[in-house]
Amino acid sequence: MSIYKSFAITVTGGSHIKQGKGCQDASFCSEKDIVSIAAVSDGHGDGNCFRSNKGAKLAVACAARGIEEFVKVYEPKFSSGLFKKKDIPAKSEFDKAIRDLVKHIIASWQARVEEDYTANPFSSDELALADEKYKKRYEAGNSLTKVYGATLIAAAITEHYWFGIHIGDGRLTALYSDGSCDQPVLWDEKCYLNVTTSICDDDSFEQARCYSSFHDKNKSPVAIFLCTDGIDDNYPVNENEKYLFKIYRTIALTFAEDGFESTFYQLKDLADSFATKGKGDDTSIAGFIDMAAVKKVVPIWQEQIKKNGNPENYGDFVADKQKKTSIDKEI
């Protein structure tokens, strides 16, 4: 059984509710016998991508299934020790396998999109949402995947390794046992303001970024957090990692002090605050956490907070409640 507890939360943005757009985000988590998985996806939501809500749901579903199949193949190789005895360096082979996994996820997503379109052709009301250029393409049966366009962040962790996959914007943040954090998946410089790369792009495979780590070679994370831009867009771009580290450190401390179930519900409230008081965008947060390991890091994080003074103001994102949660107190 995986030692990592997983979580996934998606909240419809206040601006989307006002505009009657519905939620274009999706999230997923699971804890199988040997792996914990988390994924988030942000559908583009403009008129030309009028089925991006379905695209996001299909993205996290395809990622979850692909990762489960991947782990079934590779985890036994690690457990038996055979993988490390191969002539090809293990890390290079593993990284190539992850790239192949990305290609499989994208292909699966494209196939599911085609199935959905075949079963449910675009209606006249849907086509009316697109601008004239794309409407003509869609009517001619071209560029159909754009209608379902979405980002994707997925991560998985087992007893022996962990990895992350990222297409588009949003962030993946890792917290470690020495009290540090990083965003190990390289940022896509093509993502800027409202522009993002997408799983629907023709070159989505080339644009995908990946990261992997073997536990016996590097420090293993105590927690991984994935978020769509409904969270990270509320913070300065050039200081994004600093702000997200502080808020995720607070969440990890709350997991350690209040327990998993209580913190999960507090996290729902926090996501709702971002969705309604922050940017107002759809908001998704998912990830996994080693509850025992996090408790051991608490003294380090408490010393960081004591040394650096009170945490910075993250903005007025906290819902008005008579009794603030542990997370609220530091945000």
Secondary structure, DSSP 8 states (H G I E B T S, - for coil): --SEEEEEEEE--HHHHHHT----EEEEEEE-SS-EEEEEEEB--SGGGTTHHHHHHHHHHHHHHHHHHHHHHHHHHHHHSTGGGSSS-HHHHHHHHHHHHHHHHHHHHHHHHHHHHHHS---HHHHTTS-HHHHHHHHTT-SGGGGG-B-EEEEEE-SSEEEEEEESSSEEEEEETTS-EE--S---TT-BTTB---TTSTTHHHH-EEEEEETTTS--EEEEEEE-HHHHTTS-GGGHHHHHHHHHHHHHHHHHHH-HHHHHHHHHHHHHHHHHHSS-S-EEEEEEEEHHHHHHHHHHHHHHHHHH-S-----S-S---SS--HHHHH-
